[in-house]
Amino acid sequence: MRPADRGPYLIARNGSHTNNSLTILSSAGRNLHGFVDDIPQIFANDLKESESHEEEMNGKKIHTIFDPFSTSSVNISKDNAKKIAILESKCEELRAQVEYLTKEKENATEEIERLKDQIFSQSTYCTSLGAVLGNLTWRASRFPQIVDAWLSTFQNKIAEFLSIVNGTFDAFVDTYRSAFPPINNIEYQFVMGLLGIVTNISASPEGREFLITNSSGTEFVQKLIKLMPELPSTSGAVSLKRLMLMILYNVSMNKTGLRYLLESRVGDALSHCLENEASSDEMQLLCLRVLQSVTYDLEEPKYIHDLTTIIPIQRIETMVSAKRSDISSAAKQVVKHLRHSQQITK
């Protein structure tokens, strides 16, 4: 170490230089004191510069990190606000549509109820009108010349009429299969009028021929055979069954009609009337009349076998002893026809 750098040791050794040393020490003390006083400011300036530098160094990083996030957050908030506004607008539109449709539904329901009442009134009116006109036409058709005029001039209309009868009768039976309405019911009167007209049409040779050669006519006859056993055994059905049996009897008087009845197993319908204990004497007589007509000069073994299987001869023989002479006479004729047919086929 150089001597000049060892100041304290020089003062101790050389007392002659005391004044100079004191001057130097005083100056050094002032400088040291000033330095000490300046230290806080130096640190403050250094810290400020350091902080400023740090801010300059990290500001970009902070800005780089947080500025996109802040911008993105702002953009997302704006987008959400727009979406919410759009959804609110759509919600208002849908709410308005719901209110409109609800009102429309209420109006439609009221209109449906009004139309139901209107249709019911019109249906009742049409049925009443049909019942009146049907019964008037039924009575008019009792005159053969009226039926002849229809068949010679209005065959197309007769064909349409048979189609109407076919559909109406089917719907009526399907509706009242379990229990028929009273005779004075307008629907019952309407159907009765229709069947009465068909009965009178089939009473003439030309009418029978037309009935059995027309598609609606044969379908109707087939329906009579099929539905006869299904009708209820009540007093309300008696009048309708009577007309049905009359039509079958008239059809059996036509050669083509007779074969059609046999092929359609008319014996099933007749057996039901004869076997049913609730059948009145009149119904049994009508069944025997039809059976009498069907078995007259019957020579087809197949048909003879079908009839005698469905309606045993012994069953008919028990009716020979009936109290009513007309029933007894008809039963005798049927037994005679069947015995004769059996002998032919042997």
Secondary structure, DSSP 8 states (H G I E B T S, - for coil): --GGG-HHHHHHH-GGGHHHHHHHHHHHHHHHHHHHHHHHHHHHHHHHHHHHHHHHHHHHHHHHHHHHHHHHHHHHHHHHHHHHHHHHHHHHHHHHHHHHHHHHHHHHHHHHHHHHHHHHHHHHHHHHHHHHHHHHHHHHTTSHHHHHHHHHH-HHHHHHHHHHHHHHHHHHHHHSSSS---TT-HHHHHHHHHHHHHHHHTTSHHHHHHHHHSHHHHHHHHHHHHHGGGS--SHHHHHHHHHHHHHHHHHHTSHHHHHHHHHTTHHHHHHHHHH-TT--HHHHHHHHHHHHHHHTT---HHHHHHHHHHS-HHHHHHGGG-SSHHHHHHHHHHHHHHHHHHHHH-
